Amino acid sequence: MRRARPCLALLDGVAVGADPVSRLSPFALARMALRAAREQRSSVSLWRAMAARAVVVAPTMQPADMSTLLFAFARLRFRDRDMMSRLAEATPAILGQFQARDITYLLAAFARLDVQHKLIFNLFAREISRKLHDFTAAQLGELVYAYARLDLRHDLLLAVLKKRVVEVVKALKPWHLAMVANGFARLGVADERFFTVLAAEICRKISEFPGKPLALVANAYARLGVRNRFLLELLGDEAFRRRGELEPQAVALLLNAHARLQLANPVMYDYFAQDVPRRVKNYSLHSLCLVVSAFAKQRRADAALFEKAGDHVCANASALYPRAVATLLFSFSEVDIRHGVLFYHAPEHVAKHLTAYSTDELFMAARAYGCFQMVHLQLFDAITQALPTRVLAGARAPSLPAGEFEDDPEPLGLEEKPPLISSLVGAFEAYARLNIYEASVVQLFCDAIVKRREELVLPLVVQAARSAAAFSFAHPGLIELAAGQLAQPGEDAPAEELEALARALEELGAGGRTSESRRLILENPEGSTAGALGVGAAQG
């Protein structure tokens, strides 16, 4: 014991000299960082000193030292980009010396700290494939998680990992089964055979699953739209049986999974409609938004739940962020519940943080106010101001600022994407409903809708045409699009929607085209719905 004391003193950080960290060897530095992480030392100055020392000794570090050091930083969520870049530069020279454990720890640390270093992940993809059989089942789960968290889709590696996971699936524990399912779902890898194998193993071990992995599995299958009804019903039943153990986040994920797949589970929804208001203070803002969104998707207007959720959100307004505001407004409008305080103050948040809102989030808010016929000019003036600089029918990649050393790192931004086509048309309809006319904005809406014609379905075409008609805005491209849809409506097109589209075209001054389209529809011997429309038009 006496001989060990000098070593412990050296790693203590305060017992030897004024600055012992700057004299540590790579091995001692890694062990010091690991000990500090285990003891939950949160002194930023200590971690800065260790990061500075790591930059100096990076070229002489061994794989085990690198992975241990990064694991320690990731454990306490301390991120130093200079250190991580320096370690990444030193990695290729010793790539072949990395063992399975070292690779797993290093990549998991990059993922947990949200540092997307494509070169490192591409290099290790080859190394993982070469040493695949050295990885344990648990380590395979960690690797899938690392690539998924940073949204790095390496198709060849994923194919190899899928094959190996199928071979060792019986050795995967519940948490790692959940990580594998969730990781592949986040990367959008929809392989029916693979997910069937996972589902069979999950069903076999269902009684061993804690609450959160249950929710993660349900969320993964919902994210991919895999309607494995037996698995999801089993997950729902098991979650309801252990409902008292479920954390708020797990409850939110389970409800959201059933809502996304439109699977009815009345017992579970009835229970949580009463339980969530009772425990609303335990729910984070994100979890509460998921719950409200799930009930809205299922068209369950449980007034007590929505009122409590709205009150709790307003009481914690300082924690609101754009996605939460947009989701709440849209969800309340979907079930026709108007929370006065929330809808009164939300436009102020939008105007204040306008640049932080994505175009889709702005349109979700606009649709909600349009649904309630609420002319809130502060909101619509802000949206009108932002639209000329937004992407409505294409994508661009913004430049990302260099990261700094942060105690609580945030995920890196993604490329700006155009809004969902339903959001685009819905926002246009909101402007029309509220009679908020700005010629340049209406032109932007019509141009974007026409450019994205491949994404449109008949109800959206009708919606867009009626909105343009409400403004008497005869956009040539939109008229051509609507006339083409009317001329070739499809076999299952509802007569009511075709009639509404024809009226909109007439209001836009395209009467000749409408008459010709109706004549063509009437003469079509195969379209019974279209024929009915033609008869109706003739009678009119």
C-alpha positions as CSV (number, residue, x, y, z in Angstrom):
1,M,0.0,0.0,0.0
2,R,2.8,2.4,0.8
3,R,4.5,1.9,-2.6
4,A,1.2,2.8,-4.3
5,R,0.8,6.2,-2.6
6,P,3.4,8.1,-4.8
7,C,1.6,6.9,-7.9
8,L,-1.8,8.0,-6.6
9,A,-0.3,11.3,-5.6
10,L,1.1,11.8,-9.1
11,L,-2.4,11.2,-10.6
12,D,-4.1,13.4,-8.0
13,G,-3.4,16.7,-9.9
14,V,-2.6,18.7,-6.8
15,A,-0.1,16.8,-4.8
16,V,3.0,17.2,-7.0
17,G,4.4,20.5,-8.1
18,A,2.5,23.5,-9.6
19,D,1.6,21.9,-12.9
20,P,2.1,18.1,-12.9
21,V,-0.2,17.5,-15.9
22,S,2.3,19.1,-18.3
23,R,4.9,16.5,-17.4
24,L,2.7,13.3,-17.7
25,S,3.6,10.5,-20.1
26,P,0.8,9.4,-22.5
27,F,0.1,6.4,-20.3
28,A,-0.1,8.4,-17.1
29,L,-2.2,11.1,-18.8
30,A,-4.8,8.5,-20.0
31,R,-5.0,7.0,-16.5
32,M,-5.4,10.4,-14.9
33,A,-8.2,11.3,-17.3
34,L,-9.9,7.9,-16.6
35,R,-9.7,8.4,-12.8
36,A,-11.0,12.0,-13.1
37,A,-14.0,10.8,-15.1
38,R,-14.8,8.0,-12.6
39,E,-14.6,10.4,-9.7
40,Q,-16.8,12.9,-11.7
41,R,-14.3,15.8,-11.4
42,S,-15.9,18.6,-13.3
43,S,-13.1,21.2,-13.0
44,V,-12.8,22.8,-16.5
45,S,-9.2,23.9,-15.8
46,L,-8.2,20.3,-15.1
47,W,-9.7,19.0,-18.3
48,R,-8.2,21.9,-20.3
49,A,-4.8,21.1,-19.0
50,M,-5.2,17.4,-19.9
51,A,-6.4,18.4,-23.4
52,A,-3.4,20.7,-23.8
53,R,-1.0,17.9,-22.8
54,A,-2.7,15.4,-25.1
55,V,-2.1,17.8,-28.1
56,V,1.7,17.7,-27.2
57,V,2.0,13.9,-26.7
58,A,-0.4,12.8,-29.4
59,P,2.3,11.5,-31.8
60,T,3.7,9.2,-29.2
61,M,0.3,7.9,-27.9
62,Q,-0.6,4.2,-28.2
63,P,-4.1,3.2,-29.3
64,A,-5.1,2.1,-25.8
65,D,-4.0,5.5,-24.4
66,M,-5.9,7.4,-27.2
67,S,-9.2,5.5,-26.7
68,T,-9.0,5.7,-22.9
69,L,-8.4,9.4,-22.9
70,L,-11.2,10.1,-25.4
71,F,-13.5,7.8,-23.4
72,A,-12.8,9.8,-20.3
73,F,-13.6,13.1,-22.0
74,A,-16.8,11.7,-23.5
75,R,-17.9,10.3,-20.2
76,L,-18.1,13.8,-18.7
77,R,-19.2,15.4,-22.0
78,F,-16.1,17.6,-22.3
79,R,-15.2,18.4,-25.9
80,D,-11.9,19.9,-27.1
81,R,-11.8,20.0,-30.9
82,D,-8.1,20.9,-31.1
83,M,-7.2,17.8,-29.0
84,M,-9.5,15.5,-31.0
85,S,-8.2,16.8,-34.3
86,R,-4.6,16.2,-33.2
87,L,-5.4,12.7,-32.1
88,A,-7.2,12.0,-35.4
89,E,-4.1,13.2,-37.3
90,A,-1.9,10.7,-35.3
91,T,-4.3,7.8,-35.8
92,P,-3.6,6.7,-39.4
93,A,0.1,5.9,-38.6
94,I,-0.9,3.3,-36.0
95,L,-4.2,2.2,-37.4
96,G,-3.2,-1.4,-37.6
97,Q,-2.3,-1.5,-33.9
98,F,-5.9,-0.7,-32.8
99,Q,-7.7,-3.6,-31.1
100,A,-11.4,-4.1,-31.2
101,R,-11.8,-2.5,-27.7
102,D,-9.8,0.6,-28.7
103,I,-11.7,1.1,-31.9
104,T,-15.0,0.9,-30.1
105,Y,-14.1,3.3,-27.3
106,L,-12.6,5.8,-29.8
107,L,-15.5,5.9,-32.2
108,A,-18.1,5.9,-29.4
109,A,-16.3,9.0,-27.9
110,F,-16.4,10.9,-31.2
111,A,-20.1,10.0,-31.5
112,R,-21.0,11.0,-27.9
113,L,-19.2,14.3,-28.3
114,D,-20.9,14.9,-31.7
115,V,-17.6,15.3,-33.6
116,Q,-18.1,14.1,-37.2
117,H,-14.6,13.2,-38.5
118,K,-15.3,11.5,-41.8
119,L,-11.7,10.5,-42.5
120,I,-11.4,8.6,-39.2
121,F,-14.7,6.9,-39.5
122,N,-13.9,5.8,-43.1
123,L,-10.5,4.5,-42.2
124,F,-11.9,2.5,-39.3
125,A,-14.7,1.1,-41.4
126,R,-12.1,-0.9,-43.3
127,E,-10.3,-1.9,-40.0
128,I,-13.6,-3.0,-38.5
129,S,-14.4,-5.2,-41.5
130,R,-10.9,-6.7,-41.3
131,K,-11.2,-7.5,-37.6
132,L,-14.9,-8.1,-37.5
133,H,-14.7,-11.4,-35.6
134,D,-12.7,-9.8,-32.8
135,F,-15.6,-7.6,-31.7
136,T,-18.0,-8.8,-29.1
137,A,-21.8,-8.6,-29.6
138,A,-21.9,-5.6,-27.2
139,Q,-19.1,-3.8,-29.2
140,L,-21.1,-4.3,-32.4
141,G,-24.0,-2.5,-30.8
142,E,-21.7,0.4,-29.8
143,L,-20.3,0.7,-33.3
144,V,-23.7,0.8,-35.0
145,Y,-24.7,3.5,-32.4
146,A,-21.5,5.6,-33.2
147,Y,-22.1,5.7,-37.0
148,A,-25.8,6.3,-36.6
149,R,-25.5,9.1,-34.1
150,L,-23.2,11.1,-36.5
151,D,-25.4,10.1,-39.5
152,L,-22.5,8.5,-41.3
153,R,-23.9,5.9,-43.6
154,H,-21.1,3.6,-44.9
155,D,-23.0,1.0,-46.9
156,L,-20.3,-1.6,-47.2
157,L,-19.7,-1.5,-43.4
158,L,-23.4,-1.6,-42.6
159,A,-23.8,-4.7,-44.8
160,V,-20.9,-6.4,-43.0
161,L,-22.3,-5.4,-39.6
162,K,-25.7,-6.7,-40.4
163,K,-24.4,-10.1,-41.4
164,R,-22.3,-10.3,-38.2
165,V,-25.2,-9.2,-36.0
166,V,-27.4,-11.9,-37.4
167,E,-24.7,-14.4,-36.5
168,V,-24.3,-13.3,-32.9
169,V,-27.9,-12.0,-32.3
170,K,-28.5,-14.5,-29.5
171,A,-25.5,-13.0,-27.6
172,L,-26.9,-9.5,-27.7
173,K,-28.4,-8.2,-24.4
174,P,-31.5,-6.0,-24.4
175,W,-29.7,-2.7,-24.4
176,H,-27.5,-3.7,-27.3
177,L,-30.5,-5.1,-29.3
178,A,-32.1,-1.7,-28.8
179,M,-28.9,0.1,-29.9
180,V,-28.6,-2.0,-33.0
181,A,-32.3,-1.5,-34.0
182,N,-32.3,2.2,-33.3
183,G,-28.9,2.7,-35.0
184,F,-30.0,1.1,-38.3
185,A,-33.3,2.9,-38.1
186,R,-31.6,6.3,-37.7
187,L,-29.5,5.5,-40.8
188,G,-32.6,4.5,-42.7
189,V,-31.5,1.0,-43.4
190,A,-34.8,-0.8,-44.0
191,D,-33.9,-4.5,-44.4
192,E,-37.0,-6.7,-43.8
193,R,-35.1,-9.9,-43.1
194,F,-32.7,-8.2,-40.7
195,F,-35.4,-6.6,-38.7
196,T,-37.4,-9.8,-38.6
197,V,-34.4,-11.6,-37.1
198,L,-34.0,-8.8,-34.5
199,A,-37.8,-8.8,-33.8
200,A,-37.7,-12.6,-33.1
201,E,-34.8,-12.2,-30.6
202,I,-36.5,-9.1,-29.0
203,C,-39.7,-11.1,-28.5
204,R,-37.7,-14.0,-27.0
205,K,-36.0,-11.7,-24.4
206,I,-38.9,-9.3,-23.9
207,S,-39.2,-10.0,-20.2
208,E,-35.5,-8.9,-19.7
209,F,-35.9,-5.5,-21.3
210,P,-35.9,-2.4,-19.0
211,G,-38.4,0.3,-19.9
212,K,-36.2,2.6,-22.0
213,P,-34.9,-0.1,-24.4
214,L,-38.5,-1.2,-25.0
215,A,-39.3,2.3,-26.1
216,L,-36.2,2.6,-28.2
217,V,-37.1,-0.6,-30.1
218,A,-40.7,0.6,-30.7
219,N,-39.3,4.0,-31.9
220,A,-36.9,2.3,-34.3
221,Y,-39.6,0.2,-36.0
222,A,-41.8,3.2,-36.2
223,R,-39.1,5.4,-37.7
224,L,-38.6,2.9,-40.6
225,G,-42.3,2.3,-40.9
226,V,-41.9,-1.5,-40.3
227,R,-45.3,-2.6,-39.3
228,N,-44.4,-5.8,-37.3
229,R,-47.7,-5.8,-35.6
230,F,-46.9,-8.8,-33.3
231,L,-43.7,-7.2,-32.0
232,L,-45.3,-3.8,-31.5
233,E,-48.4,-5.2,-29.7
234,L,-46.0,-7.3,-27.5
235,L,-44.0,-4.2,-26.7
236,G,-47.1,-2.2,-25.9
237,D,-48.5,-4.9,-23.6
238,E,-45.1,-5.3,-21.8
239,A,-44.8,-1.6,-21.4
240,F,-48.3,-1.3,-20.1
241,R,-47.7,-4.1,-17.6
242,R,-44.7,-2.2,-16.3
243,R,-46.1,1.2,-16.7
244,G,-45.2,2.2,-13.2
245,E,-41.5,1.7,-14.0
246,L,-41.4,3.7,-17.2
247,E,-39.6,7.0,-17.3
248,P,-41.3,10.0,-19.0
249,Q,-39.0,9.7,-22.1
250,A,-39.8,6.0,-22.5
251,V,-43.6,6.8,-22.3
252,A,-43.2,9.5,-24.9
253,L,-41.3,7.2,-27.3
254,L,-43.8,4.4,-26.9
255,L,-46.8,6.7,-27.5
256,N,-45.1,8.3,-30.5
257,A,-44.2,4.9,-32.1
258,H,-47.8,3.7,-32.0
259,A,-49.0,7.1,-33.4
260,R,-46.5,7.1,-36.3
261,L,-47.6,3.6,-37.3
262,Q,-51.3,4.4,-36.7
263,L,-51.6,1.4,-34.4
264,A,-54.5,1.7,-32.0
265,N,-53.8,0.9,-28.4
266,P,-56.8,2.4,-26.5
267,V,-55.9,1.0,-23.1
268,M,-52.4,2.4,-23.2
269,Y,-53.6,5.8,-24.4
270,D,-56.5,6.0,-21.9
271,Y,-54.1,5.3,-19.1
272,F,-51.5,7.8,-20.1
273,A,-54.1,10.4,-20.8
274,Q,-54.7,10.4,-17.1
275,D,-51.2,9.7,-15.9
276,V,-49.3,12.3,-17.9
277,P,-51.3,15.3,-16.4
278,R,-50.6,13.9,-12.9
279,R,-46.8,13.7,-13.5
280,V,-46.4,16.5,-16.0
281,K,-43.7,18.2,-13.9
282,N,-41.5,15.1,-14.4
283,Y,-41.6,15.4,-18.2
284,S,-38.9,17.3,-20.1
285,L,-40.0,19.7,-22.8
286,H,-39.0,17.3,-25.5
287,S,-40.9,14.3,-24.0
288,L,-44.0,16.4,-23.5
289,C,-43.9,17.5,-27.1
290,L,-43.7,13.9,-28.2
291,V,-46.7,13.0,-26.0
292,V,-48.8,15.9,-27.3
293,S,-47.8,15.1,-30.9
294,A,-48.7,11.4,-30.4
295,F,-52.2,12.2,-29.1
296,A,-52.7,14.6,-32.0
297,K,-51.7,12.0,-34.6
298,Q,-54.2,9.6,-33.1
299,R,-56.8,12.4,-33.1
300,R,-57.4,12.0,-29.4
301,A,-58.5,15.4,-28.1
302,D,-58.0,14.7,-24.3
303,A,-58.7,18.2,-23.0
304,A,-57.2,17.7,-19.6
305,L,-53.9,16.4,-21.1
306,F,-53.6,19.2,-23.5
307,E,-54.5,21.9,-21.0
308,K,-52.0,20.6,-18.5
309,A,-49.3,20.3,-21.2
310,G,-50.0,23.9,-22.4
311,D,-49.9,25.3,-18.8
312,H,-46.6,23.5,-18.0
313,V,-45.0,24.7,-21.3
314,C,-46.0,28.3,-20.6
315,A,-44.7,28.1,-17.0
316,N,-41.3,27.0,-18.5
317,A,-41.3,29.4,-21.5
318,S,-37.6,30.2,-21.0
319,A,-36.8,26.6,-22.0
320,L,-38.7,26.7,-25.3
321,Y,-36.9,26.1,-28.6
322,P,-38.2,26.4,-32.2
323,R,-39.1,22.7,-32.8
324,A,-41.0,22.6,-29.5
325,V,-43.1,25.7,-30.3
326,A,-43.9,24.5,-33.8
327,T,-44.9,21.0,-32.7
328,L,-47.1,22.2,-29.8
329,L,-48.9,24.8,-32.0
330,F,-49.5,22.3,-34.8
331,S,-50.6,19.5,-32.4
332,F,-53.1,21.7,-30.6
333,S,-54.6,22.8,-34.0
334,E,-54.9,19.1,-35.1
335,V,-57.2,18.3,-32.2
336,D,-58.9,21.7,-32.3
337,I,-57.9,22.7,-28.8
338,R,-57.0,26.4,-28.4
339,H,-54.7,27.2,-25.5
340,G,-55.0,31.0,-25.2
341,V,-51.8,31.8,-23.4
342,L,-49.6,29.6,-25.6
343,F,-51.1,30.9,-28.8
344,Y,-50.9,34.5,-27.6
345,H,-47.2,34.4,-26.7
346,A,-45.8,32.0,-29.4
347,P,-45.6,34.7,-32.2
348,E,-43.3,36.7,-29.9
349,H,-40.9,33.7,-29.6
350,V,-41.0,33.2,-33.4
351,A,-40.2,36.8,-34.1
352,K,-37.4,37.0,-31.5
353,H,-35.7,33.8,-32.7
354,L,-36.7,33.9,-36.3
355,T,-33.3,32.8,-37.7
356,A,-33.3,29.7,-35.5
357,Y,-36.6,28.4,-36.9
358,S,-36.4,26.1,-39.9
359,T,-38.8,26.8,-42.8
360,D,-40.8,23.7,-41.9
361,E,-41.2,25.0,-38.3
362,L,-42.4,28.4,-39.5
363,F,-44.9,26.8,-41.8
364,M,-46.2,24.5,-39.0
365,A,-46.9,27.6,-36.9
366,A,-48.6,29.3,-39.8
367,R,-50.9,26.3,-40.4
368,A,-51.9,26.2,-36.8
369,Y,-53.0,29.9,-36.8
370,G,-54.7,29.4,-40.1
371,C,-56.6,26.5,-38.8
372,F,-58.0,28.6,-35.9
373,Q,-58.6,31.7,-38.1
374,M,-56.3,33.7,-35.9
375,V,-54.8,36.7,-37.7
376,H,-51.7,37.3,-35.7
377,L,-49.8,39.8,-37.8
378,Q,-46.6,39.6,-35.7
379,L,-46.2,36.0,-36.7
380,F,-47.1,36.4,-40.3
381,D,-45.0,39.5,-40.8
382,A,-42.0,37.6,-39.4
383,I,-42.6,34.6,-41.8
384,T,-43.1,37.0,-44.7
385,Q,-39.8,38.7,-43.9
386,A,-38.0,35.4,-43.7
387,L,-39.4,33.7,-46.8
388,P,-37.2,35.3,-49.5
389,T,-34.1,33.9,-48.0
390,R,-35.4,30.4,-47.3
391,V,-35.1,27.3,-49.4
392,L,-38.6,26.2,-50.6
393,A,-37.7,23.9,-53.5
394,G,-34.0,23.0,-53.1
395,A,-31.3,22.6,-50.6
396,R,-28.1,24.4,-49.7
397,A,-25.3,23.7,-47.2
398,P,-24.6,26.5,-44.7
399,S,-21.1,27.0,-43.4
400,L,-20.6,25.6,-39.9
401,P,-18.6,27.6,-37.3
402,A,-15.6,25.9,-35.7
403,G,-16.4,24.2,-32.4
404,E,-15.0,25.2,-29.1
405,F,-14.3,23.4,-25.8
406,E,-17.8,22.9,-24.3
407,D,-19.2,21.3,-21.2
408,D,-22.4,20.4,-22.9
409,P,-21.8,20.1,-26.6
410,E,-24.7,20.5,-29.1
411,P,-25.1,18.4,-32.2
412,L,-23.7,19.8,-35.4
413,G,-26.1,21.5,-37.7
414,L,-27.4,19.7,-40.8
415,E,-27.9,21.0,-44.3
416,E,-30.9,23.2,-44.7
417,K,-33.7,21.3,-46.3
418,P,-36.9,22.4,-48.0
419,P,-40.0,22.1,-46.0
420,L,-42.3,19.1,-46.3
421,I,-44.6,19.5,-49.3
422,S,-47.6,19.3,-47.0
423,S,-46.2,22.1,-44.8
424,L,-45.6,24.3,-47.9
425,V,-49.1,23.9,-49.2
426,G,-50.6,24.2,-45.7
427,A,-48.8,27.5,-45.1
428,F,-50.0,28.8,-48.5
429,E,-53.6,27.9,-47.4
430,A,-53.1,29.6,-44.1
431,Y,-52.2,32.9,-45.9
432,A,-55.3,32.5,-48.1
433,R,-57.6,31.6,-45.2
434,L,-56.5,34.7,-43.2
435,N,-56.5,36.9,-46.4
436,I,-52.9,38.0,-45.8
437,Y,-51.9,39.0,-49.3
438,E,-48.3,39.9,-50.4
439,A,-47.8,39.4,-54.1
440,S,-44.1,38.4,-53.8
441,V,-44.9,35.8,-51.1
442,V,-47.8,34.3,-53.1
443,Q,-45.5,34.1,-56.1
444,L,-42.9,32.3,-54.1
445,F,-45.4,29.8,-52.8
446,C,-46.8,29.1,-56.3
447,D,-43.3,28.8,-57.9
448,A,-42.2,26.4,-55.2
449,I,-45.3,24.2,-55.4
450,V,-45.0,24.0,-59.2
451,K,-41.3,23.0,-58.9
452,R,-42.2,20.2,-56.6
453,R,-45.0,18.8,-58.7
454,E,-43.6,15.3,-58.4
455,E,-44.3,15.3,-54.7
456,L,-47.9,16.4,-55.0
457,V,-51.0,14.3,-54.6
458,L,-54.5,15.3,-55.5
459,P,-55.6,16.7,-52.1
460,L,-52.6,19.0,-52.1
461,V,-53.2,20.1,-55.7
462,V,-56.8,21.0,-54.7
463,Q,-55.5,22.8,-51.6
464,A,-53.0,24.9,-53.6
465,A,-55.5,25.7,-56.4
466,R,-58.1,26.9,-53.9
467,S,-55.6,29.0,-52.1
468,A,-54.5,30.7,-55.3
469,A,-58.2,31.2,-56.3
470,A,-58.9,32.9,-52.9
471,F,-56.3,35.5,-53.9
472,S,-57.4,35.6,-57.6
473,F,-53.8,34.9,-58.4
474,A,-53.7,33.2,-61.8
475,H,-50.2,31.6,-61.7
476,P,-49.7,29.9,-65.1
477,G,-47.7,27.0,-63.8
478,L,-50.2,26.2,-61.0
479,I,-53.1,26.5,-63.5
480,E,-51.4,24.1,-65.9
481,L,-50.6,21.7,-63.0
482,A,-54.3,21.7,-61.7
483,A,-55.7,21.4,-65.3
484,G,-53.4,18.4,-65.9
485,Q,-54.6,16.8,-62.7
486,L,-58.2,17.3,-63.6
487,A,-57.7,15.9,-67.1
488,Q,-56.1,12.7,-65.7
489,P,-57.5,12.3,-62.2
490,G,-56.9,8.6,-61.7
491,E,-59.3,5.8,-61.0
492,D,-59.7,6.4,-57.2
493,A,-60.0,10.2,-57.3
494,P,-62.9,11.4,-55.1
495,A,-65.6,13.3,-57.0
496,E,-65.8,16.0,-54.3
497,E,-62.1,16.9,-54.7
498,L,-62.3,17.0,-58.5
499,E,-65.3,19.2,-58.3
500,A,-63.5,21.6,-56.0
501,L,-60.5,21.6,-58.3
502,A,-62.7,22.5,-61.3
503,R,-64.3,25.3,-59.3
504,A,-60.9,26.7,-58.4
505,L,-59.8,26.7,-62.0
506,E,-62.9,28.5,-63.0
507,E,-62.3,31.2,-60.4
508,L,-58.8,31.5,-61.7
509,G,-60.1,32.3,-65.2
510,A,-59.2,29.0,-66.7
511,G,-62.8,28.2,-67.7
512,G,-61.9,27.0,-71.2
513,R,-59.4,24.5,-69.8
514,T,-61.9,23.4,-67.2
515,S,-64.6,22.7,-69.7
516,E,-62.3,20.8,-71.9
517,S,-61.1,18.7,-68.9
518,R,-64.6,18.0,-67.8
519,R,-65.5,17.0,-71.4
520,L,-62.6,14.6,-71.4
521,I,-63.5,13.2,-68.0
522,L,-67.1,12.7,-69.1
523,E,-66.1,10.8,-72.2
524,N,-63.7,8.5,-70.3
525,P,-65.5,5.1,-70.3
526,E,-63.2,3.7,-67.5
527,G,-63.4,6.4,-64.8
528,S,-66.7,5.9,-63.0
529,T,-65.8,8.6,-60.5
530,A,-64.8,11.0,-63.3
531,G,-68.0,10.2,-65.1
532,A,-70.0,11.0,-62.0
533,L,-68.2,14.3,-61.9
534,G,-69.0,15.0,-65.5
535,V,-72.7,14.3,-64.9
536,G,-72.7,16.6,-61.9
537,A,-71.1,19.3,-63.9
538,A,-73.6,18.9,-66.7
539,Q,-76.5,19.1,-64.2
540,G,-75.0,22.2,-62.7
